Amino acid sequence: MPCDWTELLIAYLHDPPDKALAIRGHETRACRYAVSAGEEVLPDQLHGTADQLASSIERLPMPSGKAVQVDAQNGRLTIVHPLSGQHDQLAVGPVEEAEVTAVIKQLVAGVDPPKQRFLVLWRLLPERLAERNAYYALLPADTRVPDHTIWHHLDAAAGLKAAL
């Protein structure tokens, strides 16, 4: 069965890269970022089996077995190394929606089929955002278990969507 690249693109964009900076409103930001990537998306289209499976796979708290609830306060966000369990403070800025939107639009400009837009965003979005603000490379996917990046989660969700 062929892959539905539009669905795969939506699965990859279901959480915004800056989700950990402001969880409230992240779904509407994800929809706006998807529009920037050429896809009209409603919030109820962002949830699905692939996201649920990816989240449950990633929520195994390692190595301490303890979840750490964190949020961006005073320009700092706690992240946890997945193997050592060492906690670090990541200096972060506010949500810069215009910046993320501009990067997405720049990457997909002139790229038409959903397959190519997915591949361009999957390959280049993390590094292009990190070129603007280094913390984008390390933002956690889940502030309850901040031991994996948003990019790991989006990769897992997209991979599971393709497999399903």
mmCIF file of the C-alpha atoms, coordinates in Angstrom:
data_MODEL
# 
_entry.id   MODEL 
# 
loop_
_atom_site.group_PDB 
_atom_site.id 
_atom_site.type_symbol 
_atom_site.label_atom_id 
_atom_site.label_alt_id 
_atom_site.label_comp_id 
_atom_site.label_asym_id 
_atom_site.label_entity_id 
_atom_site.label_seq_id 
_atom_site.pdbx_PDB_ins_code 
_atom_site.Cartn_x 
_atom_site.Cartn_y 
_atom_site.Cartn_z 
_atom_site.occupancy 
_atom_site.B_iso_or_equiv 
_atom_site.pdbx_formal_charge 
_atom_site.auth_seq_id 
_atom_site.auth_comp_id 
_atom_site.auth_asym_id 
_atom_site.auth_atom_id 
_atom_site.pdbx_PDB_model_num 
ATOM 1   C CA . MET A 1 1   ? 0.000  0.000  0.000  1.00 0.00 ? 1   MET A CA 1 
ATOM 2   C CA . PRO A 1 2   ? 1.489  3.367  -0.974 1.00 0.00 ? 2   PRO A CA 1 
ATOM 3   C CA . CYS A 1 3   ? 2.249  5.963  1.653  1.00 0.00 ? 3   CYS A CA 1 
ATOM 4   C CA . ASP A 1 4   ? -0.085 8.952  2.011  1.00 0.00 ? 4   ASP A CA 1 
ATOM 5   C CA . TRP A 1 5   ? 2.530  11.711 2.105  1.00 0.00 ? 5   TRP A CA 1 
ATOM 6   C CA . THR A 1 6   ? 0.040  14.375 3.148  1.00 0.00 ? 6   THR A CA 1 
ATOM 7   C CA . GLU A 1 7   ? -0.856 12.354 6.231  1.00 0.00 ? 7   GLU A CA 1 
ATOM 8   C CA . LEU A 1 8   ? 2.825  11.736 6.896  1.00 0.00 ? 8   LEU A CA 1 
ATOM 9   C CA . LEU A 1 9   ? 3.558  15.456 6.647  1.00 0.00 ? 9   LEU A CA 1 
ATOM 10  C CA . ILE A 1 10  ? 0.726  16.230 9.076  1.00 0.00 ? 10  ILE A CA 1 
ATOM 11  C CA . ALA A 1 11  ? 2.012  13.545 11.461 1.00 0.00 ? 11  ALA A CA 1 
ATOM 12  C CA . TYR A 1 12  ? 5.455  15.162 11.369 1.00 0.00 ? 12  TYR A CA 1 
ATOM 13  C CA . LEU A 1 13  ? 4.006  18.602 12.062 1.00 0.00 ? 13  LEU A CA 1 
ATOM 14  C CA . HIS A 1 14  ? 1.437  17.508 14.674 1.00 0.00 ? 14  HIS A CA 1 
ATOM 15  C CA . ASP A 1 15  ? 3.466  19.130 17.475 1.00 0.00 ? 15  ASP A CA 1 
ATOM 16  C CA . PRO A 1 16  ? 5.240  22.424 16.893 1.00 0.00 ? 16  PRO A CA 1 
ATOM 17  C CA . PRO A 1 17  ? 9.030  22.519 17.362 1.00 0.00 ? 17  PRO A CA 1 
ATOM 18  C CA . ASP A 1 18  ? 8.535  25.119 20.114 1.00 0.00 ? 18  ASP A CA 1 
ATOM 19  C CA . LYS A 1 19  ? 5.885  23.162 22.053 1.00 0.00 ? 19  LYS A CA 1 
ATOM 20  C CA . ALA A 1 20  ? 7.962  23.024 25.251 1.00 0.00 ? 20  ALA A CA 1 
ATOM 21  C CA . LEU A 1 21  ? 8.235  26.815 25.314 1.00 0.00 ? 21  LEU A CA 1 
ATOM 22  C CA . ALA A 1 22  ? 4.459  27.268 25.527 1.00 0.00 ? 22  ALA A CA 1 
ATOM 23  C CA . ILE A 1 23  ? 2.302  24.176 25.799 1.00 0.00 ? 23  ILE A CA 1 
ATOM 24  C CA . ARG A 1 24  ? -0.880 26.219 26.002 1.00 0.00 ? 24  ARG A CA 1 
ATOM 25  C CA . GLY A 1 25  ? -1.833 27.006 22.422 1.00 0.00 ? 25  GLY A CA 1 
ATOM 26  C CA . HIS A 1 26  ? 0.581  24.520 20.865 1.00 0.00 ? 26  HIS A CA 1 
ATOM 27  C CA . GLU A 1 27  ? -2.128 22.848 18.764 1.00 0.00 ? 27  GLU A CA 1 
ATOM 28  C CA . THR A 1 28  ? -3.191 26.091 17.100 1.00 0.00 ? 28  THR A CA 1 
ATOM 29  C CA . ARG A 1 29  ? 0.483  26.915 16.455 1.00 0.00 ? 29  ARG A CA 1 
ATOM 30  C CA . ALA A 1 30  ? 0.950  23.451 14.933 1.00 0.00 ? 30  ALA A CA 1 
ATOM 31  C CA . CYS A 1 31  ? -1.992 24.127 12.604 1.00 0.00 ? 31  CYS A CA 1 
ATOM 32  C CA . ARG A 1 32  ? -0.533 27.479 11.559 1.00 0.00 ? 32  ARG A CA 1 
ATOM 33  C CA . TYR A 1 33  ? 2.886  25.890 10.954 1.00 0.00 ? 33  TYR A CA 1 
ATOM 34  C CA . ALA A 1 34  ? 1.209  23.206 8.828  1.00 0.00 ? 34  ALA A CA 1 
ATOM 35  C CA . VAL A 1 35  ? -0.461 25.931 6.764  1.00 0.00 ? 35  VAL A CA 1 
ATOM 36  C CA . SER A 1 36  ? 3.007  27.455 6.280  1.00 0.00 ? 36  SER A CA 1 
ATOM 37  C CA . ALA A 1 37  ? 4.083  24.059 4.950  1.00 0.00 ? 37  ALA A CA 1 
ATOM 38  C CA . GLY A 1 38  ? 1.186  23.995 2.499  1.00 0.00 ? 38  GLY A CA 1 
ATOM 39  C CA . GLU A 1 39  ? -1.348 21.917 4.430  1.00 0.00 ? 39  GLU A CA 1 
ATOM 40  C CA . GLU A 1 40  ? -4.666 23.111 5.869  1.00 0.00 ? 40  GLU A CA 1 
ATOM 41  C CA . VAL A 1 41  ? -5.063 21.279 9.174  1.00 0.00 ? 41  VAL A CA 1 
ATOM 42  C CA . LEU A 1 42  ? -7.643 21.387 11.952 1.00 0.00 ? 42  LEU A CA 1 
ATOM 43  C CA . PRO A 1 43  ? -6.628 20.629 15.559 1.00 0.00 ? 43  PRO A CA 1 
ATOM 44  C CA . ASP A 1 44  ? -8.550 17.326 15.601 1.00 0.00 ? 44  ASP A CA 1 
ATOM 45  C CA . GLN A 1 45  ? -6.437 16.112 12.661 1.00 0.00 ? 45  GLN A CA 1 
ATOM 46  C CA . LEU A 1 46  ? -3.268 16.407 14.768 1.00 0.00 ? 46  LEU A CA 1 
ATOM 47  C CA . HIS A 1 47  ? -4.119 13.479 17.034 1.00 0.00 ? 47  HIS A CA 1 
ATOM 48  C CA . GLY A 1 48  ? -3.909 9.884  16.039 1.00 0.00 ? 48  GLY A CA 1 
ATOM 49  C CA . THR A 1 49  ? -2.607 6.440  16.738 1.00 0.00 ? 49  THR A CA 1 
ATOM 50  C CA . ALA A 1 50  ? 0.931  7.257  15.563 1.00 0.00 ? 50  ALA A CA 1 
ATOM 51  C CA . ASP A 1 51  ? 1.264  10.147 18.041 1.00 0.00 ? 51  ASP A CA 1 
ATOM 52  C CA . GLN A 1 52  ? -0.204 8.071  20.871 1.00 0.00 ? 52  GLN A CA 1 
ATOM 53  C CA . LEU A 1 53  ? 2.139  5.163  20.171 1.00 0.00 ? 53  LEU A CA 1 
ATOM 54  C CA . ALA A 1 54  ? 5.179  7.436  19.860 1.00 0.00 ? 54  ALA A CA 1 
ATOM 55  C CA . SER A 1 55  ? 4.302  9.172  23.127 1.00 0.00 ? 55  SER A CA 1 
ATOM 56  C CA . SER A 1 56  ? 3.818  5.933  25.030 1.00 0.00 ? 56  SER A CA 1 
ATOM 57  C CA . ILE A 1 57  ? 7.081  4.510  23.697 1.00 0.00 ? 57  ILE A CA 1 
ATOM 58  C CA . GLU A 1 58  ? 8.976  7.640  24.724 1.00 0.00 ? 58  GLU A CA 1 
ATOM 59  C CA . ARG A 1 59  ? 7.519  8.009  28.218 1.00 0.00 ? 59  ARG A CA 1 
ATOM 60  C CA . LEU A 1 60  ? 9.585  5.261  29.745 1.00 0.00 ? 60  LEU A CA 1 
ATOM 61  C CA . PRO A 1 61  ? 11.422 7.321  32.382 1.00 0.00 ? 61  PRO A CA 1 
ATOM 62  C CA . MET A 1 62  ? 15.071 6.321  32.216 1.00 0.00 ? 62  MET A CA 1 
ATOM 63  C CA . PRO A 1 63  ? 17.395 5.833  33.930 1.00 0.00 ? 63  PRO A CA 1 
ATOM 64  C CA . SER A 1 64  ? 16.035 7.039  37.283 1.00 0.00 ? 64  SER A CA 1 
ATOM 65  C CA . GLY A 1 65  ? 12.459 5.899  36.808 1.00 0.00 ? 65  GLY A CA 1 
ATOM 66  C CA . LYS A 1 66  ? 11.243 9.309  37.994 1.00 0.00 ? 66  LYS A CA 1 
ATOM 67  C CA . ALA A 1 67  ? 9.368  11.788 35.841 1.00 0.00 ? 67  ALA A CA 1 
ATOM 68  C CA . VAL A 1 68  ? 10.428 15.431 36.107 1.00 0.00 ? 68  VAL A CA 1 
ATOM 69  C CA . GLN A 1 69  ? 7.782  18.079 35.467 1.00 0.00 ? 69  GLN A CA 1 
ATOM 70  C CA . VAL A 1 70  ? 9.414  21.146 33.968 1.00 0.00 ? 70  VAL A CA 1 
ATOM 71  C CA . ASP A 1 71  ? 8.384  24.259 32.128 1.00 0.00 ? 71  ASP A CA 1 
ATOM 72  C CA . ALA A 1 72  ? 10.114 27.245 30.627 1.00 0.00 ? 72  ALA A CA 1 
ATOM 73  C CA . GLN A 1 73  ? 10.614 29.695 33.479 1.00 0.00 ? 73  GLN A CA 1 
ATOM 74  C CA . ASN A 1 74  ? 12.937 32.662 33.603 1.00 0.00 ? 74  ASN A CA 1 
ATOM 75  C CA . GLY A 1 75  ? 14.387 31.737 30.224 1.00 0.00 ? 75  GLY A CA 1 
ATOM 76  C CA . ARG A 1 76  ? 15.472 28.234 31.389 1.00 0.00 ? 76  ARG A CA 1 
ATOM 77  C CA . LEU A 1 77  ? 14.145 24.796 30.654 1.00 0.00 ? 77  LEU A CA 1 
ATOM 78  C CA . THR A 1 78  ? 15.267 21.604 32.368 1.00 0.00 ? 78  THR A CA 1 
ATOM 79  C CA . ILE A 1 79  ? 16.359 18.790 30.071 1.00 0.00 ? 79  ILE A CA 1 
ATOM 80  C CA . VAL A 1 80  ? 17.538 15.315 31.078 1.00 0.00 ? 80  VAL A CA 1 
ATOM 81  C CA . HIS A 1 81  ? 20.201 13.257 29.334 1.00 0.00 ? 81  HIS A CA 1 
ATOM 82  C CA . PRO A 1 82  ? 18.517 9.980  28.287 1.00 0.00 ? 82  PRO A CA 1 
ATOM 83  C CA . LEU A 1 83  ? 21.338 7.706  29.461 1.00 0.00 ? 83  LEU A CA 1 
ATOM 84  C CA . SER A 1 84  ? 23.076 9.425  32.367 1.00 0.00 ? 84  SER A CA 1 
ATOM 85  C CA . GLY A 1 85  ? 19.959 11.033 33.799 1.00 0.00 ? 85  GLY A CA 1 
ATOM 86  C CA . GLN A 1 86  ? 21.932 14.244 34.312 1.00 0.00 ? 86  GLN A CA 1 
ATOM 87  C CA . HIS A 1 87  ? 19.738 17.333 34.518 1.00 0.00 ? 87  HIS A CA 1 
ATOM 88  C CA . ASP A 1 88  ? 20.837 20.441 32.641 1.00 0.00 ? 88  ASP A CA 1 
ATOM 89  C CA . GLN A 1 89  ? 19.359 23.887 32.279 1.00 0.00 ? 89  GLN A CA 1 
ATOM 90  C CA . LEU A 1 90  ? 18.777 24.948 28.685 1.00 0.00 ? 90  LEU A CA 1 
ATOM 91  C CA . ALA A 1 91  ? 18.675 28.691 28.062 1.00 0.00 ? 91  ALA A CA 1 
ATOM 92  C CA . VAL A 1 92  ? 15.598 29.385 25.916 1.00 0.00 ? 92  VAL A CA 1 
ATOM 93  C CA . GLY A 1 93  ? 13.741 32.340 24.514 1.00 0.00 ? 93  GLY A CA 1 
ATOM 94  C CA . PRO A 1 94  ? 10.033 32.966 23.993 1.00 0.00 ? 94  PRO A CA 1 
ATOM 95  C CA . VAL A 1 95  ? 7.970  31.402 21.242 1.00 0.00 ? 95  VAL A CA 1 
ATOM 96  C CA . GLU A 1 96  ? 8.976  33.086 17.999 1.00 0.00 ? 96  GLU A CA 1 
ATOM 97  C CA . GLU A 1 97  ? 6.109  31.971 15.782 1.00 0.00 ? 97  GLU A CA 1 
ATOM 98  C CA . ALA A 1 98  ? 6.997  34.378 12.980 1.00 0.00 ? 98  ALA A CA 1 
ATOM 99  C CA . GLU A 1 99  ? 10.541 32.984 12.913 1.00 0.00 ? 99  GLU A CA 1 
ATOM 100 C CA . VAL A 1 100 ? 9.397  29.342 12.752 1.00 0.00 ? 100 VAL A CA 1 
ATOM 101 C CA . THR A 1 101 ? 6.823  30.186 10.100 1.00 0.00 ? 101 THR A CA 1 
ATOM 102 C CA . ALA A 1 102 ? 9.426  32.018 8.013  1.00 0.00 ? 102 ALA A CA 1 
ATOM 103 C CA . VAL A 1 103 ? 11.834 29.062 8.155  1.00 0.00 ? 103 VAL A CA 1 
ATOM 104 C CA . ILE A 1 104 ? 9.098  26.598 7.147  1.00 0.00 ? 104 ILE A CA 1 
ATOM 105 C CA . LYS A 1 105 ? 7.947  28.807 4.270  1.00 0.00 ? 105 LYS A CA 1 
ATOM 106 C CA . GLN A 1 106 ? 11.511 29.275 3.076  1.00 0.00 ? 106 GLN A CA 1 
ATOM 107 C CA . LEU A 1 107 ? 12.159 25.531 3.097  1.00 0.00 ? 107 LEU A CA 1 
ATOM 108 C CA . VAL A 1 108 ? 9.014  24.574 1.165  1.00 0.00 ? 108 VAL A CA 1 
ATOM 109 C CA . ALA A 1 109 ? 9.037  27.489 -1.284 1.00 0.00 ? 109 ALA A CA 1 
ATOM 110 C CA . GLY A 1 110 ? 8.735  26.020 -4.754 1.00 0.00 ? 110 GLY A CA 1 
ATOM 111 C CA . VAL A 1 111 ? 8.428  22.466 -3.412 1.00 0.00 ? 111 VAL A CA 1 
ATOM 112 C CA . ASP A 1 112 ? 5.076  21.058 -4.487 1.00 0.00 ? 112 ASP A CA 1 
ATOM 113 C CA . PRO A 1 113 ? 4.302  17.411 -3.832 1.00 0.00 ? 113 PRO A CA 1 
ATOM 114 C CA . PRO A 1 114 ? 3.698  16.505 -0.170 1.00 0.00 ? 114 PRO A CA 1 
ATOM 115 C CA . LYS A 1 115 ? 6.428  13.850 -0.388 1.00 0.00 ? 115 LYS A CA 1 
ATOM 116 C CA . GLN A 1 116 ? 9.081  16.439 -1.215 1.00 0.00 ? 116 GLN A CA 1 
ATOM 117 C CA . ARG A 1 117 ? 7.754  18.918 1.370  1.00 0.00 ? 117 ARG A CA 1 
ATOM 118 C CA . PHE A 1 118 ? 7.878  16.200 4.039  1.00 0.00 ? 118 PHE A CA 1 
ATOM 119 C CA . LEU A 1 119 ? 11.414 15.188 3.098  1.00 0.00 ? 119 LEU A CA 1 
ATOM 120 C CA . VAL A 1 120 ? 12.646 18.799 3.014  1.00 0.00 ? 120 VAL A CA 1 
ATOM 121 C CA . LEU A 1 121 ? 11.147 19.601 6.423  1.00 0.00 ? 121 LEU A CA 1 
ATOM 122 C CA . TRP A 1 122 ? 12.230 16.299 7.979  1.00 0.00 ? 122 TRP A CA 1 
ATOM 123 C CA . ARG A 1 123 ? 15.800 16.756 6.804  1.00 0.00 ? 123 ARG A CA 1 
ATOM 124 C CA . LEU A 1 124 ? 16.310 20.516 7.152  1.00 0.00 ? 124 LEU A CA 1 
ATOM 125 C CA . LEU A 1 125 ? 13.857 22.051 9.640  1.00 0.00 ? 125 LEU A CA 1 
ATOM 126 C CA . PRO A 1 126 ? 15.709 20.992 12.827 1.00 0.00 ? 126 PRO A CA 1 
ATOM 127 C CA . GLU A 1 127 ? 19.070 22.346 11.695 1.00 0.00 ? 127 GLU A CA 1 
ATOM 128 C CA . ARG A 1 128 ? 17.678 25.534 10.123 1.00 0.00 ? 128 ARG A CA 1 
ATOM 129 C CA . LEU A 1 129 ? 15.846 26.441 13.323 1.00 0.00 ? 129 LEU A CA 1 
ATOM 130 C CA . ALA A 1 130 ? 18.950 25.582 15.382 1.00 0.00 ? 130 ALA A CA 1 
ATOM 131 C CA . GLU A 1 131 ? 20.999 27.920 13.168 1.00 0.00 ? 131 GLU A CA 1 
ATOM 132 C CA . ARG A 1 132 ? 18.737 30.744 14.353 1.00 0.00 ? 132 ARG A CA 1 
ATOM 133 C CA . ASN A 1 133 ? 18.548 29.647 18.006 1.00 0.00 ? 133 ASN A CA 1 
ATOM 134 C CA . ALA A 1 134 ? 20.691 26.734 19.180 1.00 0.00 ? 134 ALA A CA 1 
ATOM 135 C CA . TYR A 1 135 ? 18.135 25.629 21.769 1.00 0.00 ? 135 TYR A CA 1 
ATOM 136 C CA . TYR A 1 136 ? 15.797 24.394 19.008 1.00 0.00 ? 136 TYR A CA 1 
ATOM 137 C CA . ALA A 1 137 ? 18.058 21.351 18.639 1.00 0.00 ? 137 ALA A CA 1 
ATOM 138 C CA . LEU A 1 138 ? 17.465 20.316 22.267 1.00 0.00 ? 138 LEU A CA 1 
ATOM 139 C CA . LEU A 1 139 ? 13.899 21.327 23.106 1.00 0.00 ? 139 LEU A CA 1 
ATOM 140 C CA . PRO A 1 140 ? 12.179 18.377 24.772 1.00 0.00 ? 140 PRO A CA 1 
ATOM 141 C CA . ALA A 1 141 ? 9.105  16.754 23.300 1.00 0.00 ? 141 ALA A CA 1 
ATOM 142 C CA . ASP A 1 142 ? 7.542  16.124 26.667 1.00 0.00 ? 142 ASP A CA 1 
ATOM 143 C CA . THR A 1 143 ? 8.090  18.387 29.656 1.00 0.00 ? 143 THR A CA 1 
ATOM 144 C CA . ARG A 1 144 ? 6.997  15.566 31.987 1.00 0.00 ? 144 ARG A CA 1 
ATOM 145 C CA . VAL A 1 145 ? 9.805  13.313 30.775 1.00 0.00 ? 145 VAL A CA 1 
ATOM 146 C CA . PRO A 1 146 ? 12.282 15.722 29.164 1.00 0.00 ? 146 PRO A CA 1 
ATOM 147 C CA . ASP A 1 147 ? 14.765 13.081 28.030 1.00 0.00 ? 147 ASP A CA 1 
ATOM 148 C CA . HIS A 1 148 ? 14.120 13.197 24.288 1.00 0.00 ? 148 HIS A CA 1 
ATOM 149 C CA . THR A 1 149 ? 13.847 16.059 21.856 1.00 0.00 ? 149 THR A CA 1 
ATOM 150 C CA . ILE A 1 150 ? 10.806 17.168 19.922 1.00 0.00 ? 150 ILE A CA 1 
ATOM 151 C CA . TRP A 1 151 ? 12.633 15.992 16.805 1.00 0.00 ? 151 TRP A CA 1 
ATOM 152 C CA . HIS A 1 152 ? 12.895 12.437 18.161 1.00 0.00 ? 152 HIS A CA 1 
ATOM 153 C CA . HIS A 1 153 ? 9.166  12.473 18.869 1.00 0.00 ? 153 HIS A CA 1 
ATOM 154 C CA . LEU A 1 154 ? 8.228  13.869 15.458 1.00 0.00 ? 154 LEU A CA 1 
ATOM 155 C CA . ASP A 1 155 ? 10.468 11.298 13.747 1.00 0.00 ? 155 ASP A CA 1 
ATOM 156 C CA . ALA A 1 156 ? 8.894  8.477  15.746 1.00 0.00 ? 156 ALA A CA 1 
ATOM 157 C CA . ALA A 1 157 ? 5.337  9.682  15.073 1.00 0.00 ? 157 ALA A CA 1 
ATOM 158 C CA . ALA A 1 158 ? 5.997  10.043 11.339 1.00 0.00 ? 158 ALA A CA 1 
ATOM 159 C CA . GLY A 1 159 ? 7.701  6.645  11.186 1.00 0.00 ? 159 GLY A CA 1 
ATOM 160 C CA . LEU A 1 160 ? 4.821  5.001  12.999 1.00 0.00 ? 160 LEU A CA 1 
ATOM 161 C CA . LYS A 1 161 ? 2.297  6.759  10.760 1.00 0.00 ? 161 LYS A CA 1 
ATOM 162 C CA . ALA A 1 162 ? 4.086  5.358  7.708  1.00 0.00 ? 162 ALA A CA 1 
ATOM 163 C CA . ALA A 1 163 ? 4.203  1.882  9.266  1.00 0.00 ? 163 ALA A CA 1 
ATOM 164 C CA . LEU A 1 164 ? 0.534  1.915  10.205 1.00 0.00 ? 164 LEU A CA 1 
# 
